[in-house]
Amino acid sequence: MSNFVLPPVGFGPGSQPPTDDGAELEYMPMPQDMRTFSLHIPEVQGDPSLQPAFDLLAQVAKAAATSGLGAENRRFDLSALDKANRALMAETLGEGEVSMRIYGIPAIAVQESVFAGVWVLKGAGQDAIEVGPVPQAARTRAFEPRRPAQGTEAPRQPGVLNAPPILVELQDKSASQREGQDPHVVNLTLLPHTEQDLAWLDLALGQGSTEILSRGYGNCRVSATALAHVWRVQFFNSMDTLILDTFEVTTMPEVTLAAPEDLTDSAARILEVLEAIR
């Protein structure tokens, strides 16, 4: 006798009648519009008038390679380029996933290029490229208060329950934070809190001068507070629903930094473009 046994009747797909209301199983939409790198080659081959842009791209590639090995940020002024060379730089660099606003005087708008770690800076008297894990101004000016921190003097409304202990923890970690130290994370998503708690913490911590948006399958929004080393880091899914809400006590949240291997890869990709258009 064979060990094979026929399956019982009435099982498997299509064996069951539809429900009375005619409803069908619906799936949540999958994430879409993920940004990925695609090499774009400007159509400018052999134009000698664009040599300044070619030379500058070569310098940017070299700076990205050395930055990947731990060198300090390099900055390149674009204001001296004529219109054609500036247009070539803009077309070659494109726009990447990360953008920043650095408030104060002067205010600076930062846009990462398609090459990770290569940043375009614009503002009053500013038209430059900076190569490094993150623009230096985003670090040095981050906690300059755009709205001062009120600390424990912030007025408490009814419903403020768990925010004061969180503030004490953040103030303690802020005072002891040192360069290179591991970040300290307070995960609000896992802690019981009220809307009044969040509003009180917003007043107590104030608002710093650096705001960062990183786009991928969803958005990551990073905002400096006016308390040194304290950042608000929020992750949203592709439907813009908040899925993770944290405070990070660190010099710069890791999610905002271009990794050394990304900088090294950017150097190689810029050289690829140069070889194709020269």
Buried (B, 14 or more C-beta within 10 A) or exposed (E): EEEEEEEEEEEEEEEEEEEEEEEEEEEEEEEEEEEEEEEEEBEBEEBEEBEBBBEBBBBBBBBBBBBBEEBEBBBBEBEEBEEBBBBBBBBBBBEBBBBBBBBBEEEBEBBBBBBBBBBBBEBEEBBBBBBBBBBBBBBEBBBBBBEEBBBEEBEBEEEBBBBBEBBEBBBEBBEEBEEEEEBBBBEBEEBEBBEBBBBBBBBBBBBBBBBBBBBBEBBBBBBBBBBBBBBBBBBBEBEEEBEBBBBBBBBBBEBBBBEBEBBBBBBEBBBEBBEEBB
